Amino acid sequence: AGLTRGWAPTLLGYSLQGLGKFGLYEVFKYQFANIIGEENAVKYKPLLYMSASASAEFFADILLCPWETVKLKVQTVDIEPWLKGESRGFANGLVDGTAKLSAQEGIGGMYQILGALWARQIPYTVIKFVAFEAIIEQIYKFTEESWGRNKASFNKTEQLGWTFVAGYSAGVVCGAVSPPADTMASLLSKNPDMPGSALQKVSTLYNHGYQG
C-alpha cells in the first residue's frame, strides 16, 4: 500500500497536464508561427519552440497543481505516524485528500505550490521540447544524407520509432533540471503555515532549509 500511496491524484493530475501540455504546444506553435511569419518561424525555430512549450506548460500546470498538492499531502504529511500504524496520515487518497485539503486550506491551499511547479516544469518542458525538435530534425537529416531517405519515406510505425528515440533522448537531456524545484514543491506542501508570500517561502527554504 505504501508504494502505491497517492497514485490516484498522480494519475488524474498528470493526465490533465499531459493533455494540456501536448495539445496546447501544437496550438501555440501554430499560432506563434502565424504571428511572426513563415520566414521568421524557420529562422528562429528554437525561440518558437521555447515560447510555445513555455506557454503550454504554464496553463498545463494550472490543471496539474491541485492534484499534485493532494498527492504530496497524502505522501508526506504525518507519514511517520502512518508508517508506524499510529495514524491514517493526511488522507487515504484522491477523494478524501481533496475534500480535506479543500476544507482546511481552500483554493489557495490547492494552488500553494503553483510557483514551485512552474519553476520545475516550465524549464523542464522547454528543454524537453527544444531538445526533442532538434534531435528529431538531426535524425531525419542523418537518414536523408546517409541512407537517402527523408521523413516521408518512412511509414507511420517507423516514424513513431524515431519519435520514441528522440523523445527518450530529450528526456535524458533535461532530467537534471527538475529535482531542486521538485524538492521545493514537496517542502511547501509539507509546511503550508509558513509565513510570507510564495517567493518569501521559497527564499526561506532555499536559505535556511525546512524546519519541521
C-alpha positions in Angstrom: 0.0 0.0 0.0 2.9 2.3 0.8 4.3 2.1 -2.7 1.0 3.0 -4.4 0.1 5.7 -1.9 -1.0 8.8 -3.9 -1.4 7.0 -7.2 -4.9 8.4 -8.0 -4.2 12.1 -7.7 -1.0 11.5 -9.6 -2.8 9.7 -12.4 -5.5 12.4 -12.7 -3.1 15.3 -12.4 -0.6 14.2 -14.9 -3.3 13.0 -17.3 -4.7 16.5 -17.3 -1.3 18.1 -17.5 -0.2 15.9 -20.4 -3.4 16.7 -22.3 -2.9 20.4 -21.8 0.8 20.4 -22.4 1.0 18.5 -25.7 -2.3 19.8 -27.1 -1.5 23.4 -26.3 2.1 23.1 -27.5 0.9 22.4 -31.0 -1.7 25.2 -30.8 0.8 27.8 -29.6 3.4 26.7 -32.1 0.9 27.1 -34.9 -0.4 30.5 -33.6 3.1 32.0 -32.9 4.4 30.8 -36.3 1.5 32.6 -38.0 2.1 35.8 -35.9 5.8 36.0 -36.8 5.5 34.7 -40.4 6.8 31.6 -42.1 10.3 33.0 -42.8 10.9 34.0 -39.1 9.4 30.8 -37.9 12.0 28.8 -39.8 14.8 31.3 -38.9 14.0 31.4 -35.2 12.8 27.8 -34.7 14.4 27.3 -31.2 12.7 30.5 -30.0 9.4 29.4 -31.4 9.7 26.0 -29.7 10.7 27.7 -26.4 7.8 30.2 -26.4 5.2 27.6 -27.4 6.3 25.0 -24.9 6.6 27.5 -22.0 3.1 28.9 -22.8 1.6 25.4 -22.9 3.3 24.3 -19.7 2.1 27.5 -17.9 -1.5 26.5 -18.4 -1.0 22.8 -18.1 0.5 23.3 -14.6 -2.7 25.0 -13.5 -4.6 21.8 -14.4 -2.0 19.7 -12.5 -1.5 21.8 -9.4 -4.5 20.8 -7.2 -3.9 17.1 -7.7 -0.1 17.3 -7.3 -0.8 19.1 -4.0 -3.1 16.4 -2.8 -0.6 13.7 -3.8 2.2 15.5 -1.9 -0.1 15.8 1.2 -1.0 12.2 1.1 2.6 11.1 0.6 4.4 13.4 3.1 2.1 14.8 5.8 2.0 12.7 9.0 3.7 10.0 7.1 5.9 8.8 10.0 3.0 8.0 12.3 1.3 6.3 9.4 4.3 4.1 8.8 4.2 3.1 12.5 0.5 2.4 12.3 -0.4 5.2 14.7 -2.2 7.4 12.2 -4.1 7.3 8.9 -1.8 10.1 7.6 -3.2 13.1 5.9 -5.7 11.1 3.9 -6.0 7.8 2.0 -6.1 9.1 -1.5 -7.8 11.3 -4.1 -11.3 11.7 -2.8 -10.8 12.2 0.9 -7.5 14.0 0.3 -9.1 16.6 -2.0 -12.0 17.1 0.4 -9.7 17.6 3.4 -7.3 19.9 1.6 -10.2 22.0 0.3 -11.8 22.2 3.7 -8.6 23.0 5.6 -6.8 25.3 3.2 -9.3 26.3 0.5 -8.5 27.1 -3.1 -5.3 28.9 -2.1 -4.0 25.8 -0.4 -4.7 23.7 -3.5 -2.6 26.1 -5.5 0.1 26.9 -2.9 2.8 25.0 -4.9 2.0 26.5 -8.3 5.0 28.8 -8.3 7.3 25.9 -7.5 5.6 23.8 -10.2 6.2 26.5 -12.7 9.8 26.7 -11.6 10.2 23.0 -12.0 8.0 22.2 -15.1 8.5 25.2 -17.4 12.3 24.9 -17.7 12.0 21.1 -17.9 9.4 21.3 -20.7 11.2 24.0 -22.6 14.4 22.0 -22.7 12.5 18.8 -23.5 10.6 20.2 -26.5 13.6 22.1 -27.9 15.8 19.1 -27.5 13.1 16.8 -29.0 12.7 19.1 -32.0 16.4 19.4 -32.5 17.1 15.6 -32.1 14.3 14.5 -34.5 15.5 17.1 -37.1 19.0 15.7 -36.8 17.7 12.1 -37.1 15.9 12.8 -40.4 18.9 14.8 -41.6 21.1 11.8 -40.9 18.8 9.4 -42.7 18.5 11.6 -45.7 22.2 12.2 -46.0 23.4 8.7 -45.2 20.5 6.5 -46.4 18.9 8.7 -49.0 15.6 8.6 -47.1 13.7 11.6 -45.9 10.9 11.6 -43.3 8.2 10.9 -45.9 9.9 7.7 -47.0 9.3 6.1 -43.6 6.0 4.5 -42.7 4.0 5.6 -39.7 5.4 2.8 -37.5 9.0 3.7 -38.4 8.3 7.4 -37.8 6.9 6.5 -34.4 10.1 4.6 -33.6 12.2 7.7 -34.5 9.9 9.8 -32.4 10.4 7.5 -29.5 14.2 7.7 -29.8 14.1 11.5 -30.0 11.7 11.7 -27.0 13.8 9.3 -24.9 16.9 11.3 -25.7 15.3 14.6 -24.9 14.2 13.2 -21.5 17.7 12.2 -20.7 19.0 15.7 -21.7 16.5 17.5 -19.4 16.4 15.0 -16.5 18.7 17.1 -14.3 16.5 20.3 -14.4 13.6 19.4 -12.2 14.9 17.9 -8.9 15.6 21.2 -7.0 12.2 22.6 -7.7 10.6 19.2 -7.1 12.0 19.2 -3.6 10.9 22.8 -3.1 7.3 21.8 -4.0 7.3 19.0 -1.5 8.6 21.2 1.2 6.0 23.9 0.5 3.2 21.4 0.6 4.5 19.9 3.8 4.7 23.3 5.5 1.6 25.3 4.5 1.6 27.6 7.6 5.0 29.1 6.7 4.6 32.9 6.8 5.2 35.2 3.8 4.4 35.2 0.1 5.3 32.3 -2.2 8.6 33.9 -3.1 9.4 34.6 0.5 8.7 31.0 1.4 10.9 29.7 -1.4 13.7 32.1 -0.3 13.4 30.9 3.3 13.5 27.2 2.4 16.4 27.9 0.0 18.5 29.8 2.5 17.6 28.1 5.8 16.1 24.7 4.9 13.0 23.1 6.2 12.5 23.1 10.0 9.7 20.7 10.9 
